[in-house]
Amino acid sequence: MSNLFVMKFGGSSVADSDKIKSVAERITKKAEKNRVVVVVSAPGDTTDDLIEKARSISRSPDPRELDMLLATGEMQSIALLSMAIKSKGFDAISLTGPQAGIYADNVHTKAKIKKIRPVKIIQELKKDKIVIVAGFQGINPNDDIATLGRGGSDLTAVALAAALKCRACEIYTDVKGVYTADPRVVRNARKLNKISYDEMLELAGVGSQVMMARSIEVAKKFNVTLHVRSTFSGETGTIITKEASNMEDVVVSGIAYDKNEAKVSICDVPDRPGIAAKIFGTLAKKNINVDMIIQSAARERYNDVSFTVSKNDLKNAILLLKSVAKRLGAGPIIFDKDVAKISIVGIGMRSHPGIAAKMFRVFAEQGINIHMISTSEIKISCIISRKDTKKAVRILHKKFNLSHT
Amino acid sequence: MSNLFVMKFGGSSVADSDKIKSVAERITKKAEKNRVVVVVSAPGDTTDDLIEKARSISRSPDPRELDMLLATGEMQSIALLSMAIKSKGFDAISLTGPQAGIYADNVHTKAKIKKIRPVKIIQELKKDKIVIVAGFQGINPNDDIATLGRGGSDLTAVALAAALKCRACEIYTDVKGVYTADPRVVRNARKLNKISYDEMLELAGVGSQVMMARSIEVAKKFNVTLHVRSTFSGETGTIITKEASNMEDVVVSGIAYDKNEAKVSICDVPDRPGIAAKIFGTLAKKNINVDMIIQSAARERYNDVSFTVSKNDLKNAILLLKSVAKRLGAGPIIFDKDVAKISIVGIGMRSHPGIAAKMFRVFAEQGINIHMISTSEIKISCIISRKDTKKAVRILHKKFNLSHT
């Protein structure tokens, strides 16, 4: 459909009546010259409040019933937003995930979208209505409501934009776009006008909270242009799109940090084939995600295996590893929670050698000790002491000259 | 289905987590020996809060969107109640009105149930699950959620009991049953063990707040035995059922009062055919319900026409009547808000003459002036001054000997 936009608003944008009215204003302005599908999250803290209510009833609430409960948050948003738009003289209709034709799999509370049949959405668009869709939810093969887990509303928006072949999917947030670094840490951090899917994916993976990796992956797969921008200002934000030829001129696009990981080491692990599979297989079985993995091969016959896990998983990971280490005949397990991961991301790294070396040199000059290093084609991450986080981000931002285009 | 009960719980029974848990206890006890379908309302003040939220967005919220919003209240109740039941080791499943197969008509915010196809409910009952259905909602011919208006959850319960051919439909409330008079007014008011549909209908029509007339009508039509009882105690409440042969021995079953009506009179209305049709047709067109109507034929050529309307409608009624009176060449319109309607109801009246006369005599002895009288086969209602309400109810309760069986 030509001139069709998907606009996605997060929970903070619809937290109260005044905010809902100002979002409605925003939408109707767009709708004067375009067709519009809106995706919206639950208002403010509604989802957290509902989870708390469920926990007060049952320590581990039934997942199907939890989805029935959580889905009501987005239903309230779409109904209220649709009322606000209609009272401004525009025609609008709210649709739940199931009504919008969003089909999900059977995994309650973190379902995946299987397919989208936007029959009803297209019908209503053809009647010149603004269509308001509940984010974060779909219908599963049992005809039950299923929720899509963290970042689910972004995913709904991107998947709808793909299914409807939209011109762009606009993600409205409380920040103005994607920055070269966290503006709370680096005062002269610069808003990026454009960034590639791959760079955004790496940034999402290392603590930039703007969008979750799963939505960016879908956008990349279906070549949906994303526009991350502010709910509260009219200015252009950051366009996330496929790699353009001139993008490689920029060596480093952004710097991110993540304080939510902990470093774990198993010492003196016997150097036999299959050892790594045993260690990380055990963790995977319990749904513990491991991020950076480093195996030092300094000595003969015994290695130290180090990796990072989310702090939330640390306690469980250590319990599991103690029994694994015993079975393998490995040594003690040590861990460190006071670490941070600092990453630099940029497509240009592929054609500009020496970026990693520059990063390490900068850290050395500042007396910042590097605990672990991991690199991908377009990203270099270092684990350092948590206390050095701000200093590291600021100096990298300066030395890589990110405040200038 | 044999040994199947419908249990309906109102909003105050599920207002918080502790209440939800105690309702779950109640349900699982019943489910040990029976199959159970539960119908539940939105928790506590949720519906009112949502309406207020909608009003803060739009002065007259779109009815379809209001239904989308309101339906979330019951969805929260069914999800939380189902979690509570499952955490006690019983199997349960929550179903929205649409999932339960409740088909409604197109009138948003006060839809009527058109039919019930309880396919999914029966499937789940056969899997030995306790089925929790959202009251007050259904799916309409546009595949939209529609709500059933006031008393909608009772209606859902009664209609499901009829469709499933249940042994009984239990209505759990914060009172112990149906009383001979309001226990807050008459201290020795007696809980009735049994009452006929017709008597209950008359009581519902004259201010007894236990159940709305529409649900009782459906129960009567499909011969569903109702059991009105307390959420908080195990004792038997009041059975509402078809007329039994011995019921006529009781002359008066109950006394009710209603302070929500106002008396209106149009004076000096020309005595021509079609006049009443014009007056009451005008009110009906604007959805103003008229209750008692009295036309005095004392004088020649001109009559006074008096009737009662709900206080909420009084202002509108008077506006409409002023222009009607002008066109008809009638005299002034007078009204009185400080009135109450006192009614005595009983099947036995049909075979015991003199009940009305006794009621009037009792009022006369007490110096209570009667403004209007209206009678049906099993009910006598009088409009009196509002200040005499308590005195009137108490003395009738005593003189008709209602505190003794």
Interface residues (C-beta under 8 A of the other chain):
Chain A: S17 I20 K21 L50 K53 A54 S56 I57 S58 R59 P61 D62 R64 E65 L66 M68 L69 A71 T72 M75 Q76 I78 A79 L80 S82 M83 A84 K86 S87 I93 S94 T96 Q99 D143
Chain B: S17 I20 K21 L50 K53 A54 S56 I57 S58 R59 P61 D62 R64 E65 L66 M68 L69 A71 T72 M75 Q76 I78 A79 L80 S82 M83 A84 K86 S87 I93 S94 T96 Q99 D143
